[in-house]
Amino acid sequence: MNCYGLLVENKHYTDFSPLDYGYENCKPQHTFGPAIRDYYLIHYIEKGKGTFTNEVREYNLKAGDAFLIRPGEVTIYCADKNDPWSYIWIGFKGKLSENFADLPDILHPDESIFTEMKTFPKSMIEERLVSSLFKLYCNIFEDRVSPDYANKVVGFINSHYMEKIKIEEIADYIGLNRKYLSRIFKQKTGLSMQEFLIKKRLTEAKKLIERGYNVGEAGMLCGYGDAFAFSKAFKSFFGESPKAYKNDSLF
């Protein structure tokens, strides 16, 4: 069968409540969306390729990848023209589903959890899918003892603060969802990533001014292409303009 989908009776299980599941061998360039759901939805790609686009970016995906759709997100996904994908999906709500909110957009779960769903009989289908969701939950979260992502952010900023970097680029580099990375970084440092980046740039610019660089050079060398923006940020952070600080440092 090329396509099978089932809307599941919502029995309102507390931890996981499955809402729909199915699988499809997509035709070339088969597209779904733009669409919004009010529940979590995961597609696991068995074979082939395609693109998944959410409100943040577009991903080129292949067999072994899974993409996560969160409630309220606008998404579009499209099968490849030459090697269209086949995928298995499951949609769900429940108390534990909220933990999926901070996961990366792209996951790599155990394939067997999804392929098993294709063999389920219709009897007690909700209960079988709840079991699969618990397996999926354990598979995804048991190894997510966070590495020191905060230190990785610090290292990246220390190496690139002089460039026109954005917070999205930092999250992409580390491979985590921006909201999740921002949360654990602030828990560790007490600052947002943007606040840390600004602090690093201004601290280094201050050092350059002390070494004799003029205000424009100091700002430019620390990632500020606009002199007015640099002066405004410097004054907000240190309480005086960079020009005043330079004059003061001469005495």
C-alpha positions in Angstrom: 0.0 0.0 0.0 1.4 3.4 -1.0 -0.4 5.3 1.7 -2.1 4.5 5.0 -3.3 6.9 7.5 -5.5 6.6 10.6 -7.2 9.2 12.8 -7.0 7.7 16.2 -9.8 8.0 18.8 -8.4 10.5 21.4 -8.8 8.6 24.7 -7.1 11.4 26.5 -4.3 9.4 28.1 -2.4 11.6 30.5 1.3 11.2 29.5 0.9 10.4 25.7 -2.3 10.6 23.8 -1.9 9.5 20.1 -4.0 11.3 17.6 -3.0 10.0 14.2 -0.4 7.9 12.5 0.3 6.4 9.1 2.9 5.9 6.4 3.2 6.9 2.7 5.4 6.2 -0.3 5.3 9.7 -1.8 5.3 10.5 -5.4 8.0 12.8 -6.8 7.6 16.4 -5.5 4.5 15.5 -3.5 4.0 18.5 -1.2 2.0 18.9 2.0 1.3 22.4 3.5 1.5 25.1 4.4 -0.2 23.6 7.5 -0.6 24.2 11.2 -1.3 21.5 13.8 -2.4 21.8 17.4 -0.4 18.8 18.4 3.1 17.3 18.1 3.9 15.4 14.9 7.0 13.4 14.0 7.8 12.0 10.5 10.5 9.3 10.2 12.0 9.0 6.7 12.5 5.3 5.8 14.0 5.9 2.4 14.4 8.6 -0.2 14.9 12.4 0.2 12.9 15.6 0.5 12.8 19.0 2.1 11.2 20.2 5.3 10.5 23.9 6.0 9.4 25.4 9.2 9.3 29.1 10.3 13.1 29.1 10.9 14.7 27.4 8.0 14.6 24.7 5.2 16.2 21.3 5.8 17.3 18.8 3.2 16.6 15.4 4.6 17.3 11.8 3.8 16.6 8.2 5.1 17.2 7.9 8.8 16.2 11.5 9.6 13.0 12.5 11.4 11.5 16.0 11.5 9.6 17.4 14.4 6.5 19.6 14.0 5.4 21.5 17.1 1.9 22.9 17.8 1.3 26.2 16.1 4.2 25.9 13.7 3.6 26.6 10.0 5.4 23.9 8.0 5.7 22.6 4.4 7.4 19.4 3.3 8.1 18.1 -0.2 9.4 14.9 -1.6 12.5 14.9 -3.8 11.9 15.0 -7.6 14.3 12.1 -8.4 14.3 10.1 -5.1 11.0 10.8 -3.3 10.8 9.8 0.3 8.8 7.3 2.2 7.9 8.2 5.7 6.0 7.0 8.8 4.4 9.6 11.0 2.8 9.8 14.4 0.9 12.8 16.0 0.3 13.1 19.7 -0.5 15.2 22.7 -0.1 14.7 26.5 1.9 15.8 29.5 5.2 14.3 28.3 4.8 15.7 24.8 5.7 19.1 26.1 9.3 17.9 26.6 9.6 17.7 22.8 9.2 21.4 22.5 12.9 22.2 23.1 14.3 19.3 20.9 16.1 20.1 17.7 13.9 20.2 14.6 15.7 17.1 13.1 16.0 13.9 15.1 17.6 10.5 14.5 15.5 8.0 16.5 15.6 4.2 16.3 14.1 3.1 13.1 12.5 0.0 14.6 10.2 2.1 16.7 8.5 3.5 13.6 8.6 0.4 11.4 6.9 -1.6 14.1 3.9 0.8 13.9 3.3 -0.4 10.3 2.6 -3.9 11.6 0.1 -3.0 14.3 -3.4 -4.5 14.0 -6.3 -2.1 14.5 -7.3 -3.7 17.8 -6.2 -1.7 20.8 -4.4 0.6 18.4 -4.3 3.6 20.8 -2.6 1.5 23.5 -0.1 0.1 21.0 0.8 3.6 19.9 1.1 4.8 23.5 3.6 2.1 23.9 5.5 3.2 20.8 5.5 6.8 22.1 7.1 5.7 25.4 9.7 3.8 23.5 10.4 6.8 21.4 10.6 9.1 24.5 13.1 6.8 26.1 15.1 6.5 22.9 15.4 10.2 22.4 15.9 11.4 26.0 17.9 8.7 27.6 21.1 9.9 26.0 20.4 13.6 26.2 22.7 14.2 29.1 23.7 17.6 27.9 27.3 18.1 26.9 28.6 21.5 28.0 26.8 23.4 25.3 27.3 26.7 27.2 31.1 26.3 26.9 30.7 25.6 23.2 28.7 28.8 22.8 31.4 30.7 24.7 34.1 29.2 22.5 32.3 30.1 19.3 31.7 33.7 20.4 35.3 34.2 21.6 36.4 33.0 18.1 33.9 34.9 16.0 32.7 38.0 18.0 34.5 40.3 15.5 32.4 38.9 12.7 28.7 39.7 11.9 27.4 36.6 13.5 23.8 36.0 14.6 22.4 33.9 17.4 20.7 31.6 14.8 24.2 30.8 13.4 25.5 29.8 16.8 22.5 27.4 17.3 23.1 26.0 13.8 26.8 25.5 14.5 26.1 23.6 17.7 23.1 21.7 16.2 20.5 22.6 18.7 17.1 24.3 18.7 17.7 28.0 19.4 15.1 28.2 22.2 16.6 25.1 23.9 20.2 26.3 23.6 19.3 29.8 24.8 17.6 28.4 27.9 20.5 26.1 29.0 23.1 28.9 28.2 21.2 31.4 30.4 20.9 28.8 33.2 24.7 28.3 33.1 25.9 31.9 32.6 23.1 34.1 33.8 23.2 35.9 30.5 21.4 35.4 27.2 23.6 34.5 24.2 23.0 38.0 22.8 23.9 39.7 26.1 27.1 37.6 26.2 28.0 38.5 22.6 27.5 42.2 23.3 29.6 42.0 26.5 32.4 40.3 24.7 32.4 42.8 21.8 32.3 45.8 24.1 34.9 44.5 26.5 37.3 43.8 23.6 36.6 47.2 22.0 37.4 48.9 25.3 40.8 47.1 25.4 41.5 48.3 21.9 40.7 51.9 22.8 43.1 51.6 25.8 45.8 50.4 23.4 45.4 53.5 21.3 43.0 52.5 18.5 40.5 55.2 17.5 36.8 54.7 18.3 35.8 53.7 14.7 38.6 51.1 14.4 37.8 49.6 17.8 34.1 49.2 16.9 34.8 47.8 13.5 37.3 45.3 14.8 34.8 44.0 17.3 31.9 43.4 15.0 30.2 46.8 14.8 29.9 48.0 11.2 27.8 51.0 12.3 29.7 53.6 14.4 26.5 55.1 15.9 25.3 51.6 17.0 28.7 50.9 18.6 28.7 54.3 20.4 25.2 53.7 21.7 25.9 50.2 22.9 29.2 51.2 24.5 27.6 54.1 26.5 24.7 51.8 27.6 27.2 49.2 28.9 29.9 51.3 30.4 28.0 54.5 31.2 30.0 56.8 28.9 30.6 57.1 25.2 33.7 55.5 23.7 35.0 58.9 22.7 34.7 60.1 26.3 36.4 57.0 27.5 39.2 57.5 25.1 39.7 61.0 26.2 39.6 60.0 29.9 42.2 57.2 29.2 44.7 59.8 27.9 45.1 61.3 31.3 
